[in-house]
Amino acid sequence: MEPANLFTVLRRYWRLLAGCTAAALLLGFLLTPAGDAVDDGKWQCKVAITPVAGAADTVRADQVLSYAQGSSVTTAAAQKLHVMDVAGLSARRTVAAASTQMLQFTTTGPTQQSAAELAQALSDATITGYSQESKRSADESIKRLQAQAKEQQEQVDQLQRDFSSARPADQPKLKPQLDSAIASLTKTLGAIGDLRNYSQTDAIQQWGSIDCKETGGNFLSAPSRGLRMSIAVVLGLGLGVVAALMLSRMDSRLRTRNGAEEAFNLPVIGEIPLLSRRNRRLREPLVVARPSDPAAEAFRSLRSTLLLTGPDVLAQQIGDGATDPAARAARRRANPAPVILVMSGRSGDGRTSTVANLAAALAETGRQVLVLDCDFRHPQTHVHFGVGEGPGMAELLSGEQLTDPGDLIRRTNVEGVSLIPGGNTATAYPAALVLRAGEVLRRAQRHADVVLVDSSPLLHANDAYELVRHADAVLVTVMAGNVKPEEADRVAELLARTGVPVAGVALLGTDGPTGLRRKPGSARASAAAARSAAVSAPLPSVPRPAAAEPQEHKPSWARRPAAEGPQEAENESTLQLRLGEDL
C-alpha cells in the first residue's frame, strides 16, 4: 500500500485507533501495579560473602550465618533503602551457607533493580555489621590478653631477678622456668598484635558481582508504571493500525474516482472535498457563504462541466437582453429550460446539498434557476436556502386542478435562485404525486433558465424512477464510503433502462483528487476506444440519423432521441452508449 493511501486509511479510522489506544491504556492501568513495592517479585538476585584473605581461621561460617539471619542486618538494609516495611524486606530475602567458607543471600523483587539493590544493601549491612562485631570482640580479647601479658611480664621480671641473684650452681635449675615464662609472654604479645591487625580490617567481604535473573516476568512487570503505559500505547496503536487495515481491505464501499467510474459505468465529472462540520451547519449554500472555499470551487467546476457537455439549451450563453422580461420569455418559449434531475442511490449521498450549491453556482453565470423539491420522503431543500415551510410541490401535484407553478415559487437568500419547496408531505402519498409531475415540469420550464429537481433515493423509493423520464439529464451524486459496488451497479442498470442521458457522477466527501486518469496509450483506454467505435456504428434494429458533420457532433449524453423507434431498441442503444463511455 502506498504511504499516502495508508495515511488516508488511518485518518478514516482514527476513532478506531483512539479506541484501541484508550482500551490498551485502561487495561494496562488495571492489570499493572502502581509501583515497585510488590511481594510477588519476578526477579531473583544472589550475592556471596566469604572471609577476607588471612581471616579464614578466625571467621566461622555459622557465626556469620547467625548474624546475617538476625534483625539487625534487615533493619540496617531498610534504613539504607529508605524503606519502612522491615518485615516486607525480610520476606523478600533468604540466606544460607553455600559452603563452610561461603554465605549466600537470595533476594526477590518486581524488577531487577529493586532485587539487586536489596541484595547489595543486605551484603553491605552484613559485612559492615559483622566487621564491627568482630572488632568489638577483638578489642575485648586484646584487653584480656594485655592483662595476661602484664602478669606474665611481672613473672618474667621476677624470674630474671631470681636468676641473677642465684649461685652459679642453682642457675641451671632456674633457666627452664625463665625461658618458659618468656615464651608465654612472647606468645601473648603476638596474639595481641594479630588481634590488633584483625580489628583494623573487615573480617568478611563480598565475593564477585551480584547474579540476577528473571523468574517469569513480562512487560506488566516493567520497571515503572510510566514505561508499562508507554508499552500499552505502542501495543494499542499497533492493534488499531492492523484492525484499520483489515477493515479497509474488507470495506468495498466506493471512495475513489476510479472505483465510482467502474461501479456506475459513468464518468465522475466532479469531486467535492469533505465539508467541515462548520460548513455543514450553514443555512445557505457554501458557494455563497464561503465563495473561496475549496468545496465551493469544486461545485463551480461541476457547473462548468455541465455547461460544456450538457444539452444545448443549458450550454447556451446568457447574453444581452438577459434582464429584459420580454426577451427572456421569448427565449424560454423558443428553448424551454432544461430539466436536470439530481438523484442518488441511497440517502446521505449529499443530493440536496449538491442541488443547493449547483443552483447557486449556475446563478453566478446570470441564469435564473428554479429548484423543485420532489423529495417527498424527507424534503430539506428549503433549509439550505433559508426558506420557511409552506405549500409547495405536494400541494401542486395533489390538486384536482393544476395551478400555475408560478403561484408557489418563493424567493431564496441566493440571488437568481427560486424554490418550490416540498410542501406538506405528511399526509401525501408520494407514488401518486409523481404521476402528475410531467405537466408541472413543463409549466415550470417557463419560469427559469434551468430547472433543478431534487428527488428521493432511487434504491429506497420509486419516486425518482418516475421522475427520470421527465428530465433532460440526470446527475448522480454519491458520498464517498456510503455506496457499495452492487448498489451502484443497480442504479446504473435502472438508469440504462430509462434511456435518459446521464451527465455523470458527482463524488462527494473525498479527501482530495482520488485515482489516476488513464493514459491514452493504456490497454484499458484502447479497449474503451474500441467499444466506443463499435457503439457508433448503426444498429440493425434501430434507425439511425444521418452522420453529422464533425463540428456538429453532440456529446454522448445529450438529449435522448425522439420516441419514434421501439422502446426496447432505444434502451439497448442507450445502454451501449453508456458502455462506450466506460473507463
Salt bridges, closest charged atoms under 4 A:
ASP62 OD2 - ARG60 NH2 2.83
ASP124 OD2 - LYS80 NZ 2.49
GLU133 OE2 - ARG136 NH2 2.05
ASP170 OD2 - ARG167 NH2 3.18
ASP179 OD1 - LYS175 NZ 3.57
ASP251 OD1 - ARG253 NE 2.90
ASP251 OD2 - ARG255 NH2 2.56
GLU261 OE2 - ARG517 NH1 3.02
GLU261 OE1 - ARG518 NH1 3.85
GLU262 OE2 - ARG518 NH2 3.26
GLU262 OE2 - ARG524 NH1 3.18
GLU271 OE2 - ARG257 NH1 2.64
GLU297 OE2 - ARG300 NH1 3.02
GLU364 OE1 - ARG300 NE 2.96
GLU364 OE1 - ARG303 NH1 3.38
ASP375 OD2 - ARG351 NH2 3.05
ASP404 OD1 - HIS447 NE2 3.19
GLU439 OE1 - ARG442 NH2 2.82
GLU439 OE2 - ARG443 NE 3.19
ASP449 OD1 - ARG331 NH2 3.00
ASP449 OD1 - ARG332 NE 3.28
ASP454 OD1 - ARG351 NE 2.82
ASP463 OD1 - ARG377 NH2 3.01
GLU466 OE1 - ARG469 NE 3.69
ASP472 OD1 - ARG559 NH1 2.51
GLU487 OE1 - ARG346 NH1 3.70
GLU493 OE1 - ARG490 NH1 3.41
GLU493 OE2 - ARG497 NH2 3.12
ASP511 OD2 - ARG11 NH2 3.85
ASP582 OD2 - ARG531 NH2 3.55
